[in-house]
Amino acid sequence: MILYNVTINVSPDIEEDFLQWMRETHIPEVMATGIFTEHKFCRLIHQSDDGSTNYAIQYFTENMAKMQEYESKHANALRAKTQERYKDKALAFRTLLEIL
């Protein structure tokens, strides 16, 4: 099993819109690709000096072949939508983890 983790630093002035858009639009679009079997949407617990909040969206898929399919067929378009909507007010960091 592969965990695809996307951590996003979100500016306070877009946070409400970001949360709604992630729940109603972005996460459903990612899940609609059929690549991932489940997801979790989390808020990191910490105090930020600049008032921003970090969120982590964890997507679970069966294997690296599925993850590579997501990267080659879906990732760029979905990432571009987020970038276009929020510019530098939602900065993402992505990691892949193997569940042992």
C-alpha positions in Angstrom: 0.0 0.0 0.0 1.2 3.5 -0.9 0.4 6.7 1.0 0.5 9.9 -1.1 0.7 12.7 1.4 0.1 16.3 0.3 0.9 18.9 3.0 -0.3 22.4 2.2 0.6 25.7 4.0 -2.6 27.8 3.8 -2.8 31.6 4.3 -5.4 32.7 6.8 -7.2 35.0 4.3 -8.1 32.0 2.0 -8.5 29.3 4.7 -12.4 29.1 4.7 -12.6 29.0 0.9 -9.7 26.5 0.8 -11.4 24.1 3.2 -14.7 24.3 1.4 -13.1 23.9 -2.0 -11.0 20.9 -0.9 -14.0 19.1 0.6 -16.4 19.8 -2.2 -14.3 20.0 -5.3 -10.6 19.0 -5.2 -10.6 15.9 -3.0 -13.7 14.5 -4.9 -11.9 15.1 -8.2 -8.8 13.3 -7.0 -10.9 10.4 -5.7 -12.9 10.3 -9.0 -9.7 9.3 -10.8 -10.2 5.8 -9.4 -6.5 5.6 -8.4 -7.0 5.9 -4.6 -9.1 3.7 -2.3 -9.5 6.2 0.5 -8.3 9.5 1.9 -8.0 11.4 5.1 -8.0 15.2 5.5 -6.1 16.5 8.5 -5.0 19.7 10.1 -1.5 19.8 11.6 -1.5 20.8 15.3 1.0 23.6 15.8 1.3 27.3 16.1 2.6 29.2 13.1 4.4 32.5 13.5 2.7 33.9 10.4 -0.8 32.8 11.2 -0.9 30.2 8.4 -2.3 26.7 8.9 -0.9 23.4 7.5 -3.3 20.7 6.2 -2.4 17.2 5.1 -4.4 15.2 2.7 -3.5 11.6 2.7 -4.5 9.4 -0.3 -4.1 5.6 -0.2 -3.5 3.5 -3.3 -2.7 -0.2 -3.8 0.8 0.1 -5.4 3.4 2.2 -7.1 2.0 1.3 -10.6 -1.3 3.0 -9.6 0.6 6.0 -8.2 2.6 6.3 -11.4 -0.7 6.2 -13.4 -2.0 9.1 -11.2 1.2 11.1 -11.8 1.2 10.5 -15.6 -2.5 11.0 -16.3 -4.1 13.2 -13.6 -1.6 15.0 -11.3 -0.6 18.0 -13.5 -4.1 19.1 -14.3 -5.3 18.8 -10.7 -2.3 20.6 -9.3 -2.7 23.4 -11.9 -6.3 24.0 -10.7 -5.1 24.5 -7.1 -2.2 26.7 -8.2 -4.5 28.9 -10.4 -7.0 29.3 -7.6 -4.7 30.1 -4.7 -1.3 31.1 -6.2 1.2 31.4 -3.4 -1.4 31.4 -0.6 -1.5 27.6 -0.6 1.9 26.0 -1.0 2.1 22.3 -1.3 4.8 19.7 -0.3 4.3 16.1 -1.5 5.7 12.9 -0.2 5.2 9.2 -1.0 5.3 6.6 1.8 5.2 2.8 1.7 2.9 1.3 4.3 4.7 -1.6 5.9 
